[in-house]
Amino acid sequence: MKIMLRKTGESYAVYVAKKDLEEKVVAMEKPGLWGGTVTLNNGWVFQLPDLAPDTRLPISVEARRLES
């Protein structure tokens, strides 16, 4: 699923265009964000691709939605 990640202050937000949904990231598996899972405020869990830690945001990526 194509999602857009952006940083808002000290937190991250995810926008899913097909669902017209924007939610805050409430939990991250890895402190560097990339290559792990993120949990959104609504309970959705996404597996993020393994990108470089210094990847600039905002960015659109292909992420896999996992069962929450």
N, CA, C and O of each residue as an XYZ file, in Angstrom:
272
protein
N       0.857     -1.162      0.000
C       0.000      0.000      0.000
C       0.908      1.231      0.000
O       1.881      1.285      0.752
N       0.601      2.191     -0.817
C       1.392      3.424     -0.909
C       0.976      4.351      0.236
O      -0.199      4.679      0.398
N       1.972      4.765      1.025
C       1.726      5.691      2.131
C       2.732      6.833      2.049
O       3.789      6.702      1.432
N       2.391      7.955      2.679
C       3.309      9.073      2.770
C       3.659      9.278      4.240
O       2.776      9.366      5.092
N       4.940      9.353      4.524
C       5.425      9.596      5.878
C       5.948     11.016      5.965
O       6.624     11.504      5.058
N       5.622     11.677      7.077
C       6.162     13.012      7.308
C       6.394     13.187      8.800
O       5.813     12.483      9.626
N       7.243     14.130      9.119
C       7.544     14.419     10.514
C       6.810     15.683     10.910
O       6.887     16.699     10.218
N       6.098     15.620     12.024
C       5.371     16.777     12.543
C       5.901     17.051     13.951
O       5.531     16.370     14.908
N       6.758     18.042     14.063
C       7.385     18.325     15.358
C       8.326     17.191     15.726
O       9.276     16.908     14.996
N       8.073     16.548     16.839
C       8.892     15.420     17.283
C       8.271     14.077     16.944
O       8.872     13.040     17.226
N       7.083     14.063     16.346
C       6.421     12.798     16.020
C       6.309     12.624     14.509
O       6.633     13.527     13.738
N       5.848     11.459     14.110
C       5.655     11.140     12.705
C       4.172     10.974     12.420
O       3.389     10.644     13.310
N       3.795     11.207     11.164
C       2.422     11.008     10.720
C       2.446     10.244      9.410
O       3.379     10.370      8.616
N       1.398      9.444      9.192
C       1.252      8.660      7.971
C      -0.035      9.079      7.288
O      -1.078      9.211      7.929
N       0.046      9.290      5.970
C      -1.136      9.598      5.173
C      -1.332      8.481      4.168
O      -0.409      8.124      3.436
N      -2.557      7.921      4.133
C      -2.915      6.871      3.185
C      -3.920      7.479      2.221
O      -5.079      7.697      2.575
N      -3.470      7.753      0.997
C      -4.313      8.464      0.026
C      -5.554      7.669     -0.367
O      -6.636      8.246     -0.473
N      -5.428      6.359     -0.587
C      -6.574      5.566     -1.027
C      -7.696      5.549      0.011
O      -8.861      5.345     -0.332
N      -7.351      5.760      1.257
C      -8.349      5.773      2.341
C      -8.632      7.188      2.826
O      -9.481      7.379      3.697
N      -7.930      8.192      2.275
C      -8.013      9.578      2.726
C      -7.910      9.634      4.253
O      -8.763     10.198      4.938
N      -6.832      9.026      4.756
C      -6.629      8.849      6.182
C      -5.266      9.394      6.583
O      -4.257      9.089      5.947
N      -5.238     10.193      7.631
C      -3.977     10.657      8.206
C      -4.001     10.369      9.697
O      -4.916     10.785     10.408
N      -2.982      9.651     10.160
C      -2.899      9.265     11.570
C      -1.482      9.453     12.078
O      -0.521      9.370     11.314
N      -1.359      9.705     13.368
C      -0.057      9.814     14.017
C       0.516      8.418     14.264
O      -0.220      7.457     14.487
N       1.833      8.332     14.221
C       2.537      7.107     14.586
C       2.659      7.101     16.111
O       3.199      8.037     16.700
N       2.152      6.034     16.749
C       2.189      5.961     18.212
C       3.242      4.989     18.725
O       3.615      5.047     19.897
N       3.735      4.082     17.854
C       4.776      3.131     18.264
C       5.622      2.757     17.057
O       5.118      2.603     15.944
N       6.939      2.611     17.306
C       7.871      2.194     16.259
C       8.682      1.019     16.779
O       9.149      1.036     17.919
N       8.849      0.007     15.952
C       9.653     -1.155     16.331
C      11.124     -0.781     16.472
O      11.798     -1.214     17.407
N      11.619      0.032     15.530
C      13.023      0.448     15.535
C      13.108      1.959     15.720
O      12.283      2.692     15.175
N      14.086      2.435     16.476
C      14.198      3.882     16.691
C      14.503      4.657     15.412
O      14.184      5.842     15.323
N      15.116      4.008     14.421
C      15.436      4.668     13.164
C      14.296      4.671     12.169
O      14.476      5.155     11.052
N      13.138      4.157     12.518
C      11.922      4.133     11.692
C      11.966      3.107     10.579
O      11.024      2.328     10.434
N      13.028      3.081      9.788
C      13.061      2.255      8.583
C      13.393      0.797      8.870
O      14.228      0.488      9.720
N      12.714     -0.103      8.133
C      12.986     -1.527      8.243
C      12.207     -2.242      9.325
O      12.356     -3.451      9.497
N      11.389     -1.527     10.050
C      10.595     -2.126     11.118
C       9.119     -1.822     10.929
O       8.692     -1.386      9.860
N       8.355     -2.057     11.970
C       6.926     -1.777     11.914
C       6.614     -0.482     12.649
O       7.325     -0.079     13.569
N       5.526      0.161     12.216
C       4.995      1.320     12.919
C       3.523      1.072     13.192
O       2.823      0.479     12.372
N       3.057      1.524     14.337
C       1.651      1.409     14.711
C       1.043      2.798     14.710
O       1.597      3.733     15.288
N      -0.105      2.924     14.054
C      -0.784      4.208     13.966
C      -1.777      4.368     15.100
O      -2.113      3.404     15.789
N      -2.240      5.581     15.285
C      -3.204      5.912     16.334
C      -4.494      5.089     16.220
O      -5.130      4.793     17.231
N      -4.882      4.719     14.989
C      -6.119      3.952     14.797
C      -5.908      2.449     14.919
O      -6.855      1.683     14.745
N      -4.678      2.008     15.216
C      -4.395      0.590     15.411
C      -3.781     -0.117     14.209
O      -3.337     -1.258     14.337
N      -3.744      0.518     13.059
C      -3.139     -0.101     11.880
C      -1.640     -0.255     12.099
O      -1.003      0.583     12.737
N      -1.083     -1.345     11.558
C       0.349     -1.622     11.659
C       0.904     -1.765     10.248
O       0.350     -2.500      9.430
N       2.000     -1.062      9.961
C       2.651     -1.122      8.656
C       4.088     -1.585      8.805
O       4.788     -1.189      9.738
N       4.524     -2.433      7.869
C       5.929     -2.827      7.750
C       6.573     -1.871      6.761
O       6.186     -1.831      5.594
N       7.556     -1.097      7.221
C       8.206     -0.107      6.376
C       9.407     -0.713      5.655
O      10.020     -1.655      6.158
N       9.747     -0.180      4.484
C      10.934     -0.667      3.778
C      12.216     -0.276      4.509
O      12.221      0.637      5.334
N      13.292     -0.976      4.194
C      14.582     -0.709      4.820
C      15.305      0.365      4.016
O      15.934      0.071      2.999
N      15.214      1.602      4.472
C      15.858      2.737      3.808
C      16.961      3.294      4.704
O      17.063      2.935      5.877
N      17.772      4.162      4.147
C      18.861      4.792      4.915
C      18.291      5.651      6.041
O      17.251      6.286      5.866
N      18.957      5.679      7.185
C      18.467      6.479      8.318
C      18.337      7.971      8.026
O      17.535      8.658      8.660
N      19.117      8.477      7.076
C      19.059      9.909      6.775
C      18.125     10.236      5.603
O      18.257     11.295      4.990
N      17.193      9.350      5.290
C      16.222      9.590      4.227
C      15.379     10.816      4.571
O      14.861     10.933      5.682
N      15.249     11.719      3.613
C      14.514     12.970      3.850
C      13.008     12.737      3.834
O      12.494     11.952      3.038
N      12.318     13.430      4.723
C      10.853     13.372      4.802
C      10.293     14.709      4.371
O      10.980     15.716      4.542
N       9.106     14.787      3.830
C       8.147     13.710      3.590
C       8.562     12.850      2.405
O       9.273     13.298      1.505
N       8.096     11.588      2.428
C       8.406     10.634      1.377
C       7.235      9.662      1.220
O       6.596      9.277      2.199
N       6.969      9.275     -0.021
C       5.969      8.244     -0.298
C       6.700      6.925     -0.485
O       7.680      6.848     -1.226
N       6.219      5.890      0.191
C       6.838      4.562      0.117
C       5.757      3.503     -0.024
O       4.583      3.737      0.265
N       6.183      2.339     -0.472
C       5.299      1.185     -0.534
C       5.490      0.422      0.778
O       6.584     -0.075      1.047
N       4.441      0.326      1.595
C       4.505     -0.344      2.889
C       3.458     -1.450      2.936
O       2.405     -1.347      2.307
N       3.750     -2.490      3.672
C       2.807     -3.613      3.798
C       2.012     -3.455      5.084
O       2.580     -3.296      6.164
N       0.690     -3.499      4.954
C      -0.165     -3.399      6.141
C      -0.289     -4.779      6.762
O      -0.628     -5.746      6.078
N      -0.013     -4.872      8.061
C      -0.096     -6.110      8.804
C      -1.379     -6.132      9.604
O      -2.003     -5.094      9.828
N      -1.771     -7.319     10.034
C      -2.941     -7.440     10.902
C      -2.626     -6.801     12.243
O      -1.566     -7.043     12.819
N      -3.549     -5.982     12.739
C      -3.309     -5.276     13.997
C      -3.838     -6.049     15.183
O      -3.717     -5.595     16.320
